[in-house]
Amino acid sequence: MKNLRINIDEPRDAQKYITRAEHDFSAKLDAITADIVANSDNRIISLAGPTCSGKTTTANKLTERIREAGKNPVVFSIDDFFLDRADRNVVDGDAPDYDSVSAIDLDCLEEFVADLLAGKTVRRPIFDFVNTHRSGYEEYSPNGKDIYVFEGIQAVYPEVTSLFGDYTSIFIRVADDVRYRGSVLLGDEIRLFRRIVRDYKFRGATAEFTLHLWNTVRANEIASIFPNAGNSDYYINSLLRYEPFVLANNVLGLLGTVPKDSKYRDEADLLTDKLKPFENHFFEEKMIPSTSMFREFIG
């Protein structure tokens, strides 16, 4: 539990708080990635974690370190190996499944990894989230200095990792709950708030639709993601101490759009009550560095 005992009464205080949090997170991430580069000879690194954990930024930071070590890092998102919506299961009526292993085109991924390790030119699929289908391919020709980073929710599933041979594994999540002025936000709720913002800005989804998906997402995490994370080589806590305040400035308005007659209105009201104490307009998005992990969710 992180107890936030702060008083932010002007923009300068908010900026200092953001800067300190970013510095602390970057230092932890740098230490882990430096250790991986120094101590692993594996050609594949898997980077997994539950939804909205900060995998993309972590992958980018890792590639910087690999490049500094004189090798060529290449990141592949397992999201791009999703089956078209028409070819996979749906959850809770009509919601697309983005979390279970059955959402992945495993045959395509298996062929892709095998060809990659054999040094053959591969065709990486590109998935269009707005239209929920594969939109094309991008060719890549490997070379001997390549280190491949496969990142995604499914990068922890045995059906996926069994395709990698010898590999190094990283698991990332929001590992702390946060308490401030009597209100407690669970780490999983912070990820939900991240997802509400991200899905609204980048996937055309309403807050109501994200809440519609959430119970199924959490059930899959509990059943399939966290149990398979126990043997990971490295663990990263992606919590940024300032983010509940910035999230409040984004999420409260989005929760307010959930219709009064929606079956998710009570849940939206409960989350609003928990997030309301974090509302502080001295925290502005422009204060957050462009390289911050938090930019994955707010743009």
VOBA-361725 format. One line per 10 residues: number of its first residue (from 1); for each residue y, x, z of C-alpha. Coordinates in Angstrom, 1 decimal. Example, Ala and Ser with C-alpha at 12.3 -4.5 7.8 and 13.67 -1.06 7.14 Angstrom:
REM residues 2
1 = -4.5,12.3,7.8  -1.1,13.7,7.1 $
***
This chain:
REM residues 299
1 = 0.0,0.0,0.0  3.4,1.4,-1.0  6.1,0.2,1.4  9.5,0.3,-0.4  12.2,0.7,2.2  15.2,1.1,0.0  18.7,-0.4,-0.5  20.1,-0.2,-4.0  23.7,-1.3,-3.9  25.1,0.3,-7.1 $
11 = 23.9,1.5,-10.5  24.0,5.2,-9.4  21.4,4.5,-6.6  19.1,2.7,-9.1  19.4,5.6,-11.6  18.5,8.2,-8.9  15.5,6.1,-7.8  14.2,5.8,-11.4  14.7,9.5,-12.0  12.7,10.5,-8.9 $
21 = 9.9,8.1,-9.7  9.7,9.4,-13.3  9.7,13.0,-12.1  6.9,12.3,-9.6  4.7,10.5,-12.1  5.2,13.1,-14.8  4.3,15.9,-12.4  1.0,14.2,-11.5  0.2,13.5,-15.1  1.0,17.1,-16.1 $
31 = -1.2,18.5,-13.4  -4.2,16.4,-14.5  -3.7,17.0,-18.2  -3.3,20.8,-17.7  -6.6,20.8,-15.7  -8.4,19.0,-18.5  -7.2,21.3,-21.2  -8.1,24.4,-19.1  -11.5,23.3,-18.0  -13.1,21.2,-20.8 $
41 = -14.6,22.3,-24.0  -15.5,18.8,-25.2  -14.2,17.7,-28.5  -13.8,14.1,-27.4  -11.8,12.7,-24.5  -12.1,9.1,-23.5  -9.1,7.4,-21.9  -9.9,4.0,-20.4  -8.4,1.6,-18.0  -7.8,-2.1,-17.5 $
51 = -5.1,-3.9,-19.6  -1.6,-2.6,-19.3  -2.4,0.5,-17.3  -0.3,3.0,-19.4  -3.1,4.4,-21.6  -0.9,5.0,-24.6  1.7,7.2,-22.8  -1.0,9.1,-21.1  -2.7,9.8,-24.4  0.6,11.1,-25.8 $
61 = 1.1,13.4,-22.8  -2.4,14.7,-23.1  -1.9,15.5,-26.8  1.2,17.5,-25.9  -0.9,19.7,-23.6  -3.7,20.1,-26.1  -1.2,21.1,-28.8  0.3,23.7,-26.4  -3.2,25.1,-25.9  -3.4,25.8,-29.7 $
71 = -5.6,22.9,-30.7  -5.0,19.9,-32.8  -5.0,16.6,-30.8  -5.7,13.3,-32.6  -5.5,10.0,-30.8  -7.6,7.0,-32.0  -7.0,3.6,-30.4  -10.2,1.6,-29.9  -8.1,-1.5,-30.4  -8.1,-0.7,-34.1 $
81 = -11.8,-1.3,-34.1  -11.5,-4.9,-33.1  -13.4,-7.4,-35.1  -11.3,-10.0,-37.0  -10.7,-13.0,-34.8  -12.7,-15.1,-37.1  -15.7,-12.8,-36.6  -15.8,-12.6,-32.8  -16.1,-14.8,-29.7  -13.2,-16.7,-28.2 $
91 = -12.6,-17.3,-24.5  -11.4,-20.4,-22.7  -11.3,-22.6,-25.8  -9.2,-20.8,-28.4  -8.0,-17.5,-26.8  -9.1,-14.4,-28.6  -11.3,-11.9,-26.7  -9.6,-8.5,-26.6  -11.5,-7.2,-23.5  -15.3,-7.4,-23.8 $
101 = -17.4,-5.0,-25.8  -18.4,-7.9,-28.1  -14.8,-7.8,-29.5  -15.5,-4.3,-31.0  -17.0,-3.6,-34.3  -19.5,-1.1,-32.9  -21.2,-0.4,-36.2  -17.8,0.7,-37.7  -17.0,2.8,-34.6  -20.4,4.5,-34.6 $
111 = -20.1,5.5,-38.2  -16.5,6.6,-37.7  -17.4,8.9,-34.7  -20.5,10.3,-36.4  -18.5,11.2,-39.6  -15.7,12.6,-37.5  -17.9,15.0,-35.6  -19.6,16.0,-38.8  -16.3,17.0,-40.3  -16.2,14.3,-42.9 $
121 = -13.1,12.4,-44.0  -12.9,9.1,-42.2  -11.1,5.8,-42.7  -9.5,4.6,-39.5  -9.1,0.8,-39.5  -5.7,-0.7,-38.6  -5.7,-3.9,-36.6  -2.8,-6.4,-36.9  -2.4,-8.1,-33.5  0.1,-10.7,-34.7 $
131 = -2.3,-12.0,-37.4  -5.5,-11.0,-35.4  -7.3,-9.3,-38.3  -7.9,-5.8,-39.8  -5.0,-5.1,-42.1  -6.1,-1.9,-43.8  -7.3,1.7,-43.3  -5.8,5.1,-42.9  -7.7,8.2,-44.0  -8.0,11.3,-41.8 $
141 = -9.6,14.6,-42.6  -10.8,16.6,-39.6  -10.6,20.3,-39.0  -12.2,22.7,-36.6  -9.4,22.7,-34.0  -9.4,19.0,-33.5  -9.7,17.4,-30.1  -10.1,13.6,-30.3  -8.7,11.2,-27.7  -10.2,7.7,-27.9 $
151 = -8.1,5.4,-25.8  -8.6,1.7,-25.0  -9.9,-0.8,-22.5  -13.4,-0.4,-24.0  -13.5,3.4,-23.8  -15.3,3.0,-20.5  -18.2,0.8,-21.7  -21.6,2.5,-22.1  -22.0,0.9,-25.6  -18.9,2.8,-26.7 $
161 = -19.2,6.1,-24.7  -22.8,6.5,-25.8  -21.4,7.2,-29.3  -19.3,10.2,-28.1  -22.0,12.7,-27.1  -20.5,15.2,-24.7  -17.1,14.0,-23.6  -14.5,14.1,-20.9  -13.5,10.8,-19.3  -10.2,9.7,-17.8 $
171 = -9.6,6.3,-16.0  -6.1,5.0,-15.4  -4.9,1.9,-13.5  -2.2,0.7,-11.1  -4.0,1.8,-7.9  -1.4,0.7,-5.3  -0.1,-2.6,-4.0  3.7,-2.7,-3.2  5.5,-4.3,-0.3  9.3,-5.0,-0.3 $
181 = 11.3,-7.3,2.0  8.2,-9.1,3.1  6.8,-9.7,-0.3  3.6,-8.0,-1.5  2.7,-7.5,-5.1  -0.9,-6.5,-5.8  -1.5,-3.7,-8.3  -3.3,-6.2,-10.5  -0.3,-8.5,-10.4  2.0,-5.7,-11.5 $
191 = -0.3,-5.2,-14.5  -0.1,-8.9,-15.2  3.7,-8.7,-15.2  3.6,-5.7,-17.5  1.4,-7.8,-19.8  3.6,-10.9,-19.7  6.5,-8.7,-21.0  4.5,-6.7,-23.5  2.8,-9.7,-25.0  6.1,-11.6,-25.3 $
201 = 7.9,-8.7,-27.0  5.1,-7.3,-29.2  2.4,-9.9,-29.6  4.4,-13.1,-30.0  2.8,-14.6,-26.8  4.4,-16.9,-24.3  4.1,-16.4,-20.5  1.9,-19.5,-20.4  -0.5,-18.1,-23.0  -0.8,-14.8,-21.1 $
211 = -1.5,-16.7,-17.9  -4.1,-18.7,-19.9  -5.9,-15.4,-20.7  -5.5,-13.7,-17.3  -8.5,-15.1,-15.4  -10.9,-14.2,-18.1  -9.3,-10.8,-18.4  -9.7,-10.2,-14.7  -13.3,-11.5,-14.7  -14.2,-9.0,-17.4 $
221 = -12.5,-6.1,-15.5  -14.4,-6.9,-12.4  -17.7,-7.3,-14.2  -17.5,-4.6,-16.8  -14.6,-2.2,-16.5  -14.3,-1.1,-12.9  -18.1,-0.8,-12.3  -18.3,1.6,-15.3  -15.3,3.7,-14.1  -17.1,5.2,-11.1 $
231 = -18.3,8.3,-12.9  -15.0,9.2,-14.6  -14.0,12.8,-14.5  -10.3,12.1,-13.7  -8.4,9.2,-12.2  -4.7,8.4,-12.7  -2.5,6.0,-10.7  0.1,4.7,-13.2  2.4,2.9,-10.7  6.1,3.7,-11.0 $
241 = 7.9,2.8,-7.8  10.9,1.3,-9.6  9.1,-0.9,-12.0  8.8,-4.1,-9.9  12.6,-4.3,-9.9  12.8,-3.9,-13.7  9.9,-6.3,-14.2  11.6,-8.9,-12.0  14.6,-8.8,-14.3  12.3,-9.5,-17.3 $
251 = 9.5,-11.6,-15.9  11.3,-14.2,-13.8  12.9,-15.7,-16.9  9.6,-15.7,-18.8  7.8,-17.5,-16.0  10.5,-20.1,-16.0  9.5,-21.0,-19.6  6.1,-22.2,-18.5  6.3,-26.0,-19.0  6.4,-28.2,-15.9 $
261 = 3.3,-30.1,-17.0  1.3,-27.0,-17.7  -1.8,-26.3,-15.6  -0.3,-22.8,-15.1  3.0,-24.1,-13.6  1.8,-23.7,-10.0  0.6,-20.2,-10.7  3.9,-19.4,-12.3  5.8,-20.7,-9.3  3.6,-18.6,-6.9 $
271 = 4.3,-15.5,-8.9  8.0,-16.3,-9.1  8.2,-16.5,-5.3  6.4,-13.2,-4.9  8.6,-11.5,-7.5  12.0,-13.0,-6.5  12.7,-10.5,-3.7  12.5,-7.6,-6.2  15.3,-9.0,-8.3  18.1,-6.4,-8.5 $
281 = 20.4,-6.2,-11.5  21.5,-2.7,-10.6  18.2,-1.6,-12.3  18.9,-1.5,-16.0  16.5,-0.7,-18.8  18.8,1.8,-20.3  18.3,4.0,-17.2  14.6,4.4,-18.1  13.8,7.5,-20.3  12.6,6.8,-23.8 $
291 = 9.5,8.8,-23.0  8.6,6.8,-19.9  5.2,5.2,-19.6  7.0,2.0,-18.8  8.4,1.8,-22.3  4.9,0.7,-23.4  5.7,-2.7,-21.9  9.5,-3.1,-22.4  10.0,-1.3,-25.7 $
***
